[in-house]
Structures are given as C-alpha cells and as structure tokens.
Amino acid sequence: MESTRERLLMAKKKFGFNAVLAVAGVSVLALTACTGPTGGGTATGGTTGGPVVVGTTDKVTFLDPAFSYDNGSFMVMNQIYPFLLNSAPGSADPKPDIAESAEFTSPTEYTVKLKAGLKWANGTDLDSKDVKFTFDRQVKINDANGPATLLGNLDSVTAPDATTVVFKLKTPNDQTFAQVLTSPVGPIVDDTVFSPDKATEDDAIIAGKSFAGQFTIDSYKKNELISFKKNPDYKGMLGAAKSDAATVKYYANSNNLKLDVQQGNIDVAWRSMTATDIESLKKDDKVQVDIGPGGELRYIVFNFNTMPFGATSATPDAAKSLAVRQAAADLVDREAIASQVYKGTYLPAYSWVPQGFTGAIEPMKEAYGNGSGGPDADKAKKTLADAGVTTPVTLDLQYNPDHYGPSSADEYALVKSQLEAGGLFKVNLQSTEWVTYQKERVKDTYPLYQLGWFPDYSDADNYLSPFFSSNNFLKNHYDNKDVQAKIEEQRSTTDPAARTKLIEDIQTAVAKDISTLPLLQGAQVAVSGKNVSGVKTTLDASFKFRLGVLSK
C-alpha cells in the first residue's frame, strides 16, 4: 500500500505546505499567529547558556487535550505529549513520529504501527491501548471547547496488538486524515492517568508524569510560569531537544513583554504585541524580528439562535436574520481595520480560506459592500429595508481583550463605528477575558462575537470542516446540508482539480449564508535576542511552536 500513502502525502503537500508558503509572501507581519522565539541578554531570564525563556500573553485553558482547542494550550501540549504523526521543523508534511509507519491499508482503513519499547515518563508502557483510549475518549467526551470535531470522519479505532492501531473511516481516501493526527486532537494520553469521560486536571496530569514528548514539566504555576526539562526517553522523529531546559513565562500586559525582550530578561517574545511595538522592535539592533508563513484568520461569529431575528429570539425570522448579516457585511471596511489598527501587519480577508491556500477565492469581495472590498451604507440600508427590518437594529457584540492581542479593543471600536454608519445598527460592545470567554461563547451567551483561527494543519479543509460541518466547533447553530455534503466530498476527492472546485463551491455557498464574517488574515512573527538559534526553523507552515529547536 506504499503507493497509496505516497499519493496521500503528495496531495497534502500540494494542498498544504506549498500553499501556505505563498501566504507568507503576501503577509508582512502578524500579531497573533503562532510565532517563534527570541533572545536574551544578561538579566535573570536571558542569561547565556541557561534555559531558553519564552514570554507570551497567551493563556493555557487545559492541559487535557479533550478540553482545549486554543493556541496557548496547544503550544504546551506540543512539548510534552507524543503524536502518531508529526512534521519535521521547517516542513508541514506529516511523517511518523512515535509511529514506525502509517498508511492506508484499504480505502477506509488507516493503519499505524508504533515503535517498540515506548514509555511514558512515569515508566509505564506507551502502546496501542493508549492510542485507542485517546481517540475513543475524544469522541466520547466531545467537549464544546475541545477539538473532537476534527474526528468527524472517524468511525472506530481498534488495537489488534500492542503496536498496531487501525482507524476505520466513514468516507474513503480521506485526504486530510494524516494531518488530523498531527493536530490538536492528536496528542496521545496515558490511559492510566487520564479519566475516560471527565476532564483530568492539570495537577493530576503533572503528578502522573503523563509525558512522552521532547520535554517533561518540571514545575507548573498555571498562566504564570512553566519549567520544562528535556525528556531523555523521547523516541520520536523530532530527536533530542537542543536545550536541556526551557521556561515559558506568562504576561498579563504586552508592554511588559516588549520591555523584557528588549532588556534581555527573556529570550523569546511570542504572542502578542501591538503592531506599533513590532514596528518599533524592528528598529532595535539588540533584537531580531523574524516572519514565518501564517494562515491566521480573524472573524465575527453570528449565533443563528440568539442574534437579532434568530431562531430562539423574541421575533424569529430567518429572512430578516439573513438581512442583518448581509447588511453587516456591506458595512465593514477591512482595509481600514488592517491599515489603521494593524498598520498593514494584517491583510483584508474576503473569504474563509486565506489567500495563498489552494482553492482560496474571495466571494465576499464582489457580493457585498461596493463590490471591490469597500463598504456601502446605501446597499446595507436597502438590504434591511427590502427584508422589512426596522432600524436601528441592536447588535450585542463581544470581543476578547487578551487572547487576540492588545489591539483587539481598537479593532472592535472601529468595527462598532463602521456598523453604526448611517444609523442602521446600534452596537453594544463588550469584552470578556479568554478563560471565561471560551466557555461562554458555546452557551449561546454572545449573539455576535470575535474569534480568530490558527490552523490545525496546512490544508484548506481546516478552514471549512471545523466551522461549517454538522456539530461544528462554533456551536452557532448553522446547518446547511448542501455545504456539509460538499465538505465530506472534498475530503475524499483524490483528483486535485475536482477537489479545488469543491473547496471553491463551499466558499461561494457559505458567502450566501454568512454564518461568520471574515475580516483579516495574518502571518507569524517572532522577536528574539541575537544569541538565540532556531527561531526561523520553528516558524514553519506546521504552525507549531517548538521549544526543542531553540538554543542559545
């Protein structure tokens, strides 16, 4: 079956890595994409030869992979958990990690052979029962804030012997499944430590030494400081970490993050500083700013139940609800947001698949506003009037001030002013910190709200399946059976041209419904001290931040 596997990897290369590199060519900087490392000086954190110290304003929600689906948590998971497949630094192509081989043994069976003699840091065997437990657990728990939606094509998992795992798929020839195994749903967990049906707390994971990645956790103060130690027993494709230890320091204020990297108190400033800060740091000869390929998308989510005229609102009306979404699309000025707030460090986004990915088109650009990407208040007014909507319409719009960077307040203040142009909408703008925000957004608490997307793997499908499939990650009650059918079809379409056409058709269909409103796309940025190595290597199209490639 080697030829089948080769075709799969070639398809992933075509639809993923090469496409994402093209994004880097058009994106100059980004504020909140998965980024890289930075350098140190003579202060405590940045002493040459000591642990590589990374600073971030990101937050960890859970170390339990079934209960978190965010950049901050996944960054830590990438250091401590094993994956069946992974990608080498500098690449996005999936290859065996703790697996010895992985291939389609029939159109609906993907068989993985594990390396022999694998161990958890607690000394217990890491074998096929852990793998089966991991994926069965993800599907069973299916937490609203977890990544289980990525396993929509998984039918069952069997473990015929200690080193063999067979994934049975619902639709054949899944062109994305190898990448799914490298994604946030892919960290393998210890079945002797993790609960099969409940969240396992961070302290229990650490006490149980449920680690088999490049690093183990030596000490842990959640969202304050994590100390990592090189795992001498790691047997994966990434090899031994280049540093014996690493530290991640968490910041509440991006100004302090900027100051610490400038003064050499930390080695890496990673997520998130303002566009003005990045511009300033580029002129500082004590640090280096590196840019990598990115696929970040920022957008507004509409809750189809609780938005104005939504299904469970006081006055449900599907036609009026659609008119509200269309009028909002007519009014937003993405170019103004990109230039005024982010000083060109983001680009306007007119679709859900960022430019540079195979299959990316821009249906929102022509269909809404002035037809060239700009706003049109008169068109928005007519859209609402034709649907019989009385204005102004009140919009309750929520945004997050910490997870998506300090410029979110300026971004959404500008969005508010754009939506209120011409008196068609009255926007009640509110903010909530991330730990609460990511729980409340799936409870129908927010009729409209901000989200950003950092891709799990380098394929256009990852901008479609999580948002528009049934039981999607957004939990916004959008349900278009035709779109869902096309998403399933493109996954198993092996002909590149036919698959591209399906990806384009999905974007066109969603543009008519506007379940989310895309605003901006970005890249990856890292600011580092001049004595740190490995920064460019970790800023690759896998979008994984790897402590193991950093050294000083």
C-alpha positions as CSV (number, residue, x, y, z in Angstrom):
1,M,0.0,0.0,0.0
2,E,3.0,2.3,-0.2
3,S,1.8,4.0,-3.4
4,T,-1.5,4.9,-1.6
5,R,0.5,6.6,1.2
6,E,2.7,8.4,-1.2
7,R,-0.3,9.8,-3.1
8,L,-1.8,10.9,0.2
9,L,1.4,12.8,1.3
10,M,1.8,14.3,-2.2
11,A,-1.8,15.6,-2.0
12,K,-1.1,17.0,1.4
13,K,2.0,18.7,0.1
14,K,0.1,20.2,-2.8
15,F,-2.8,21.5,-0.7
16,G,-0.9,22.4,2.3
17,F,2.8,23.4,2.7
18,N,3.4,25.0,-0.7
19,A,0.1,26.9,-0.5
20,V,0.9,28.2,3.0
21,L,4.3,29.4,2.0
22,A,2.5,31.6,-0.6
23,V,0.7,33.3,2.3
24,A,4.0,34.3,3.9
25,G,4.8,36.1,0.6
26,V,1.8,38.4,0.9
27,S,1.7,38.8,4.7
28,V,4.3,41.1,6.2
29,L,3.8,40.7,9.9
30,A,1.2,39.3,12.2
31,L,0.3,40.0,15.7
32,T,-1.4,36.9,16.9
33,A,-0.4,34.0,14.7
34,C,1.6,31.0,16.0
35,T,5.0,32.6,16.4
36,G,8.6,31.8,17.4
37,P,11.4,32.5,19.8
38,T,13.6,35.3,21.0
39,G,16.8,36.2,22.5
40,G,18.4,37.0,25.8
41,G,20.9,39.3,27.4
42,T,22.3,39.4,30.8
43,A,19.3,39.6,33.1
44,T,17.9,36.6,35.0
45,G,15.8,35.0,32.3
46,G,18.1,35.7,29.4
47,T,21.5,34.5,30.8
48,T,23.5,32.9,28.1
49,G,23.7,29.1,28.4
50,G,20.7,28.8,30.8
51,P,17.2,27.7,29.9
52,V,15.6,29.3,26.8
53,V,13.0,31.6,28.3
54,V,9.8,32.3,26.2
55,G,7.4,35.1,27.1
56,T,3.8,35.2,26.0
57,T,0.4,36.8,26.7
58,D,-1.3,33.6,25.7
59,K,-3.2,31.6,28.3
60,V,-3.5,27.9,29.0
61,T,-7.0,26.7,29.4
62,F,-6.4,23.0,30.0
63,L,-3.5,20.6,29.6
64,D,-6.1,17.9,28.9
65,P,-6.3,17.7,25.0
66,A,-10.0,16.8,25.0
67,F,-11.0,20.1,26.7
68,S,-8.9,22.7,25.0
69,Y,-8.7,24.0,21.4
70,D,-6.6,27.1,21.6
71,N,-3.1,28.2,20.7
72,G,-1.8,28.7,24.3
73,S,-2.8,25.2,25.4
74,F,-1.6,23.5,22.2
75,M,1.8,25.2,22.5
76,V,2.4,23.4,25.8
77,M,0.9,20.1,24.5
78,N,3.3,20.1,21.6
79,Q,6.3,20.0,24.0
80,I,5.0,17.2,26.4
81,Y,2.8,14.8,24.5
82,P,3.6,12.3,21.8
83,F,1.9,12.2,18.4
84,L,1.5,9.4,16.0
85,L,2.5,11.6,13.1
86,N,4.3,14.9,13.2
87,S,6.2,17.2,10.9
88,A,9.9,18.0,11.0
89,P,10.8,21.6,11.8
90,G,10.8,23.6,8.6
91,S,8.1,21.4,7.0
92,A,4.4,20.8,7.2
93,D,4.4,17.3,5.7
94,P,3.1,14.6,8.1
95,K,5.6,11.8,8.9
96,P,5.7,9.0,11.5
97,D,6.6,10.4,15.0
98,I,6.2,7.7,17.6
99,A,4.8,5.6,14.8
100,E,7.1,3.4,12.7
101,S,4.7,3.6,9.7
102,A,1.3,4.9,8.8
103,E,-0.6,4.2,5.6
104,F,-4.0,3.4,4.1
105,T,-4.3,-0.4,4.1
106,S,-7.8,-0.1,2.4
107,P,-9.7,3.0,1.3
108,T,-11.4,3.2,4.7
109,E,-8.7,1.8,6.9
110,Y,-5.6,3.8,8.0
111,T,-3.2,1.6,9.9
112,V,-0.5,2.8,12.2
113,K,2.4,0.7,13.5
114,L,4.0,2.0,16.7
115,K,7.7,1.9,17.5
116,A,8.6,-0.8,20.0
117,G,9.6,-0.1,23.6
118,L,7.9,3.3,24.0
119,K,7.5,4.5,27.6
120,W,5.7,7.3,29.5
121,A,7.8,9.4,31.8
122,N,6.2,7.6,34.7
123,G,7.7,4.3,33.5
124,T,4.5,2.6,32.1
125,D,4.3,1.3,28.6
126,L,3.1,3.5,25.8
127,D,1.3,1.2,23.4
128,S,-1.8,0.8,21.2
129,K,-4.2,0.7,24.1
130,D,-3.2,4.3,24.9
131,V,-3.8,5.4,21.3
132,K,-7.2,3.7,21.2
133,F,-8.1,5.2,24.6
134,T,-7.1,8.7,23.4
135,F,-9.3,8.8,20.3
136,D,-12.2,6.9,21.8
137,R,-12.0,9.4,24.7
138,Q,-12.0,12.5,22.4
139,V,-15.1,11.2,20.6
140,K,-17.0,10.2,23.8
141,I,-16.3,13.5,25.6
142,N,-16.9,15.7,22.6
143,D,-16.4,18.8,24.7
144,A,-17.8,22.1,23.3
145,N,-14.3,23.7,23.6
146,G,-12.4,20.6,22.5
147,P,-11.1,19.5,19.1
148,A,-13.3,16.4,18.7
149,T,-14.9,17.9,15.6
150,L,-11.7,17.2,13.7
151,L,-12.6,13.5,14.1
152,G,-15.9,13.8,12.1
153,N,-14.7,11.1,9.6
154,L,-13.6,8.6,12.3
155,D,-15.9,5.6,12.6
156,S,-13.9,3.4,15.1
157,V,-10.5,2.6,16.4
158,T,-9.1,-0.9,17.0
159,A,-5.9,-2.1,18.6
160,P,-5.3,-5.7,17.3
161,D,-1.9,-5.9,19.1
162,A,0.3,-3.8,21.3
163,T,1.9,-1.9,18.4
164,T,-0.9,-1.8,15.8
165,V,-3.7,0.7,15.6
166,V,-6.4,0.7,12.9
167,F,-8.5,3.8,12.2
168,K,-11.7,2.9,10.4
169,L,-13.0,6.0,8.4
170,K,-16.6,6.8,7.4
171,T,-15.6,8.1,3.9
172,P,-12.8,6.6,1.9
173,N,-9.4,8.1,0.9
174,D,-9.6,10.9,3.4
175,Q,-7.0,13.4,2.1
176,T,-6.8,15.2,5.5
177,F,-6.5,12.3,8.0
178,A,-2.7,12.2,8.2
179,Q,-2.8,15.9,9.0
180,V,-5.5,15.4,11.6
181,L,-3.2,13.1,13.5
182,T,-0.7,16.0,13.8
183,S,-3.4,18.4,15.0
184,P,-4.8,19.4,18.5
185,V,-6.9,16.3,18.5
186,G,-3.7,14.2,18.1
187,P,-1.8,14.3,21.4
188,I,-1.7,10.7,22.8
189,V,-2.5,10.5,26.5
190,D,-1.8,7.9,29.2
191,D,-4.8,5.7,29.9
192,T,-3.6,5.1,33.5
193,V,-3.6,8.8,34.3
194,F,-6.5,10.3,32.3
195,S,-10.2,9.9,33.1
196,P,-12.0,8.2,30.2
197,D,-15.0,10.5,30.4
198,K,-14.1,13.6,32.5
199,A,-11.6,16.3,32.5
200,T,-8.3,15.4,34.1
201,E,-6.9,18.4,36.0
202,D,-3.5,19.9,35.1
203,D,-2.1,19.0,38.6
204,A,-3.1,15.3,38.1
205,I,-1.5,15.2,34.7
206,I,1.7,16.6,36.0
207,A,1.7,14.4,39.1
208,G,1.1,11.4,36.9
209,K,4.0,12.3,34.6
210,S,1.9,11.7,31.6
211,F,4.6,12.9,29.3
212,A,6.3,11.3,26.2
213,G,7.2,14.3,24.1
214,Q,10.6,16.2,23.8
215,F,10.1,17.7,27.3
216,T,8.5,16.9,30.6
217,I,7.2,19.6,33.0
218,D,9.4,20.2,36.0
219,S,7.3,22.9,37.7
220,Y,4.0,24.4,36.9
221,K,2.2,27.6,38.0
222,K,-0.7,27.9,35.6
223,N,-0.5,31.0,33.4
224,E,2.4,32.3,35.5
225,L,5.5,30.1,34.8
226,I,6.1,26.6,33.4
227,S,9.6,25.0,33.6
228,F,10.3,22.2,31.1
229,K,13.1,19.6,31.3
230,K,14.4,17.6,28.3
231,N,12.9,14.1,28.1
232,P,15.8,11.7,27.7
233,D,13.5,8.8,26.8
234,Y,11.8,10.6,23.8
235,K,11.9,8.4,20.8
236,G,10.0,10.5,18.2
237,M,11.0,12.0,14.9
238,L,12.0,15.4,16.4
239,G,15.0,14.0,18.1
240,A,16.5,15.3,21.3
241,A,15.8,18.9,22.3
242,K,18.7,21.3,21.7
243,S,18.4,22.7,25.2
244,D,18.3,20.8,28.5
245,A,15.6,23.1,29.8
246,A,13.1,25.7,28.8
247,T,10.8,28.1,30.5
248,V,7.6,29.8,29.5
249,K,6.7,33.0,31.3
250,Y,3.1,34.4,31.1
251,Y,2.3,38.1,30.8
252,A,-0.9,40.0,31.5
253,N,0.5,43.1,29.8
254,S,2.1,43.2,26.3
255,N,4.1,46.3,27.2
256,N,5.9,44.3,29.9
257,L,6.5,41.5,27.3
258,K,8.1,44.0,24.9
259,L,10.3,45.6,27.6
260,D,11.5,42.2,28.9
261,V,12.6,41.1,25.4
262,Q,14.3,44.4,24.8
263,Q,16.1,44.3,28.1
264,G,17.2,40.7,27.7
265,N,15.1,39.4,30.6
266,I,13.6,36.8,28.3
267,D,14.8,35.1,25.2
268,V,11.6,34.9,23.3
269,A,8.6,37.3,23.0
270,W,5.8,35.2,21.4
271,R,2.2,36.4,21.1
272,S,1.2,39.1,21.3
273,M,2.4,42.7,20.9
274,T,0.8,45.6,19.1
275,A,1.7,46.5,15.5
276,T,3.3,49.7,16.8
277,D,5.5,47.6,19.2
278,I,6.5,45.3,16.3
279,E,7.4,48.2,14.1
280,S,9.5,49.7,16.9
281,L,11.3,46.5,17.7
282,K,12.3,46.1,14.0
283,K,14.5,49.2,14.6
284,D,16.1,47.9,17.8
285,D,19.5,46.4,17.0
286,K,19.5,44.3,20.2
287,V,16.7,42.1,18.9
288,Q,15.7,40.4,15.7
289,V,12.2,40.2,14.2
290,D,11.5,37.1,12.2
291,I,8.5,36.4,10.0
292,G,7.2,33.0,9.1
293,P,4.3,31.6,7.0
294,G,0.9,32.0,8.5
295,G,-2.7,31.2,8.0
296,E,-4.4,33.1,10.8
297,L,-8.0,34.3,10.2
298,R,-9.9,36.8,12.3
299,Y,-13.7,36.9,12.0
300,I,-17.1,37.7,13.7
301,V,-19.4,34.7,14.5
302,F,-23.1,35.0,14.2
303,N,-25.2,32.8,16.6
304,F,-28.1,31.7,14.5
305,N,-30.3,31.3,17.6
306,T,-29.7,34.4,19.6
307,M,-28.7,37.1,17.1
308,P,-31.4,39.6,16.0
309,F,-34.3,37.6,14.5
310,G,-32.5,34.3,15.4
311,A,-34.4,31.1,15.8
312,T,-34.8,31.4,19.6
313,S,-35.1,35.2,19.8
314,A,-38.3,37.0,20.7
315,T,-39.0,37.7,17.0
316,P,-37.6,34.8,14.9
317,D,-37.4,35.5,11.2
318,A,-34.8,33.7,9.0
319,A,-35.1,36.3,6.2
320,K,-34.6,39.2,8.5
321,S,-31.8,37.5,10.3
322,L,-30.0,36.9,6.9
323,A,-30.6,40.6,6.0
324,V,-28.9,41.7,9.3
325,R,-25.8,39.5,8.4
326,Q,-25.7,40.8,4.8
327,A,-26.0,44.4,5.9
328,A,-23.1,44.0,8.4
329,A,-21.1,42.5,5.5
330,D,-21.9,45.6,3.4
331,L,-20.7,48.0,6.1
332,V,-17.4,46.6,7.4
333,D,-14.2,48.2,5.9
334,R,-11.5,45.6,6.2
335,E,-8.8,47.7,4.6
336,A,-9.4,50.4,7.2
337,I,-9.0,47.9,10.0
338,A,-5.9,46.5,8.5
339,S,-4.2,49.9,7.9
340,Q,-5.5,52.0,10.9
341,V,-5.3,49.4,13.6
342,Y,-2.7,47.0,12.5
343,K,-0.5,49.2,10.2
344,G,-0.5,46.7,7.4
345,T,0.5,43.8,9.6
346,Y,-2.7,42.1,8.6
347,L,-4.4,41.9,5.2
348,P,-8.2,42.1,4.5
349,A,-9.9,38.7,4.2
350,Y,-12.8,38.3,1.9
351,S,-13.3,34.5,2.4
352,W,-12.8,31.7,4.9
353,V,-9.8,30.1,3.2
354,P,-6.9,32.6,3.3
355,Q,-5.2,33.7,0.1
356,G,-2.3,31.5,-0.8
357,F,-4.1,28.2,0.0
358,T,-5.2,26.1,-2.9
359,G,-8.8,26.7,-3.5
360,A,-8.9,30.2,-2.0
361,I,-11.3,32.6,-3.7
362,E,-12.9,35.9,-2.5
363,P,-16.7,35.6,-2.8
364,M,-17.4,38.3,-0.1
365,K,-15.5,40.9,-2.0
366,E,-17.8,41.1,-5.0
367,A,-21.1,40.1,-3.3
368,Y,-21.1,42.7,-0.6
369,G,-20.2,46.3,0.0
370,N,-19.2,48.3,-3.1
371,G,-18.2,45.2,-5.0
372,S,-14.5,46.0,-4.7
373,G,-13.9,45.3,-1.0
374,G,-15.1,48.6,0.4
375,P,-18.2,49.4,2.4
376,D,-21.5,50.6,1.0
377,A,-24.0,52.1,3.5
378,D,-26.7,52.6,0.9
379,K,-26.6,49.0,-0.1
380,A,-26.8,47.9,3.5
381,K,-29.8,50.2,4.0
382,K,-31.6,48.7,1.0
383,T,-30.9,45.2,2.2
384,L,-32.6,45.8,5.5
385,A,-35.5,47.7,4.0
386,D,-36.2,45.1,1.4
387,A,-36.4,42.5,4.3
388,G,-38.8,44.7,6.3
389,V,-36.3,45.3,9.1
390,T,-36.9,48.4,11.2
391,T,-33.7,50.3,12.0
392,P,-31.6,50.8,14.1
393,V,-31.1,47.1,14.9
394,T,-29.3,46.5,18.2
395,L,-26.3,44.2,18.0
396,D,-24.7,42.8,21.1
397,L,-21.1,42.2,20.0
398,Q,-18.5,40.6,22.3
399,Y,-14.7,40.6,21.9
400,N,-11.7,39.3,23.7
401,P,-9.0,41.7,25.0
402,D,-6.2,39.3,25.9
403,H,-6.1,36.2,23.7
404,Y,-6.2,38.0,20.3
405,G,-3.7,40.8,21.3
406,P,-4.0,44.2,22.9
407,S,-5.1,45.8,19.6
408,S,-8.5,44.0,19.8
409,A,-10.0,46.9,21.6
410,D,-9.1,49.3,18.8
411,E,-10.1,46.8,16.2
412,Y,-13.6,46.3,17.6
413,A,-14.1,50.0,18.4
414,L,-13.5,50.6,14.7
415,V,-15.9,47.7,13.8
416,K,-18.5,49.3,16.0
417,S,-18.2,52.7,14.3
418,Q,-18.4,51.0,10.8
419,L,-21.5,49.0,11.7
420,E,-23.2,52.1,13.1
421,A,-22.6,54.1,9.9
422,G,-25.8,55.6,8.6
423,G,-27.7,54.7,11.8
424,L,-28.6,51.2,10.7
425,F,-27.2,49.5,13.8
426,K,-26.7,50.3,17.4
427,V,-23.8,48.2,18.7
428,N,-23.4,47.3,22.3
429,L,-19.7,46.4,22.6
430,Q,-18.4,44.3,25.5
431,S,-15.3,42.4,26.3
432,T,-14.5,39.3,28.4
433,E,-11.2,37.7,29.3
434,W,-10.3,34.5,27.5
435,V,-10.7,31.9,30.2
436,T,-14.4,32.9,30.6
437,Y,-14.9,33.9,27.0
438,Q,-14.1,30.5,25.5
439,K,-16.6,28.8,27.9
440,E,-19.5,31.3,27.5
441,R,-19.4,31.6,23.7
442,V,-20.6,28.0,23.3
443,K,-23.5,28.6,25.7
444,D,-25.4,31.0,23.4
445,T,-24.3,33.8,25.6
446,Y,-23.0,36.0,22.8
447,P,-25.2,36.8,19.8
448,L,-22.2,38.1,17.9
449,Y,-18.6,37.6,18.9
450,Q,-15.0,37.8,17.9
451,L,-12.9,34.7,17.1
452,G,-9.5,34.1,15.5
453,W,-8.4,30.8,13.9
454,F,-4.9,29.3,13.9
455,P,-4.9,26.3,11.6
456,D,-4.5,22.8,13.0
457,Y,-2.9,21.7,9.7
458,S,-1.9,23.1,6.4
459,D,-5.0,22.4,4.2
460,A,-8.0,24.4,3.1
461,D,-10.2,21.8,4.7
462,N,-9.1,23.1,8.1
463,Y,-10.9,26.4,7.4
464,L,-14.1,24.6,6.4
465,S,-14.8,21.4,8.4
466,P,-14.4,22.9,11.9
467,F,-16.9,25.8,11.1
468,F,-19.4,24.5,8.7
469,S,-19.8,20.8,9.3
470,S,-22.7,19.5,11.4
471,N,-21.9,19.8,15.2
472,N,-19.2,22.4,14.2
473,F,-16.7,23.9,16.6
474,L,-18.5,27.3,16.7
475,K,-21.7,25.8,18.1
476,N,-23.5,28.7,16.4
477,H,-26.4,26.5,15.0
478,Y,-25.5,27.0,11.4
479,D,-26.8,23.9,9.5
480,N,-26.5,23.8,5.7
481,K,-26.8,20.2,4.4
482,D,-25.5,21.0,0.9
483,V,-22.4,22.6,2.4
484,Q,-21.9,19.7,4.8
485,A,-22.2,17.2,1.9
486,K,-19.6,19.1,-0.2
487,I,-17.2,19.2,2.8
488,E,-17.4,15.4,3.1
489,E,-16.9,15.0,-0.7
490,Q,-13.8,17.2,-0.9
491,R,-12.1,15.3,1.8
492,S,-12.2,12.0,-0.2
493,T,-11.7,13.5,-3.6
494,T,-8.3,12.4,-4.9
495,D,-8.3,14.4,-8.1
496,P,-6.7,17.8,-7.3
497,A,-8.7,19.9,-9.8
498,A,-12.0,18.4,-8.7
499,R,-11.2,18.9,-5.0
500,T,-10.2,22.5,-5.7
501,K,-13.6,23.1,-7.4
502,L,-15.4,21.7,-4.4
503,I,-13.5,23.9,-2.0
504,E,-14.4,27.0,-4.1
505,D,-18.1,25.9,-4.2
506,I,-18.2,25.6,-0.4
507,Q,-16.9,29.2,0.0
508,T,-19.5,30.5,-2.5
509,A,-22.3,28.8,-0.7
510,V,-21.2,30.0,2.8
511,A,-20.9,33.6,1.4
512,K,-24.7,33.5,0.8
513,D,-25.4,32.5,4.3
514,I,-22.7,34.4,6.2
515,S,-22.5,32.2,9.3
516,T,-19.3,34.1,10.1
517,L,-17.9,37.3,8.7
518,P,-14.2,37.1,7.8
519,L,-12.2,40.3,8.5
520,L,-8.4,39.8,8.4
521,Q,-5.6,37.3,7.7
522,G,-2.2,37.3,9.1
523,A,1.3,35.6,9.4
524,Q,3.7,34.6,12.1
525,V,6.1,36.9,13.9
526,A,8.9,36.2,16.5
527,V,11.1,38.7,18.2
528,S,14.4,37.3,19.5
529,G,17.7,38.2,21.0
530,K,20.7,37.9,18.7
531,N,22.2,35.0,20.7
532,V,19.2,32.6,20.2
533,S,19.3,29.9,17.5
534,G,16.4,28.0,15.9
535,V,13.9,30.9,15.6
536,K,13.5,30.7,11.8
537,T,13.3,26.9,12.0
538,T,10.2,26.9,14.3
539,L,8.3,29.5,12.2
540,D,7.2,27.0,9.6
541,A,3.9,26.1,7.9
542,S,3.0,23.4,10.5
543,F,2.1,26.4,12.8
544,K,3.6,24.6,15.7
545,F,5.9,26.4,18.2
546,R,8.7,24.1,19.2
547,L,10.9,24.7,22.2
548,G,13.1,21.8,21.2
549,V,14.7,23.6,18.2
550,L,15.7,26.7,20.3
551,S,19.1,27.1,21.9
552,K,21.5,29.9,23.0
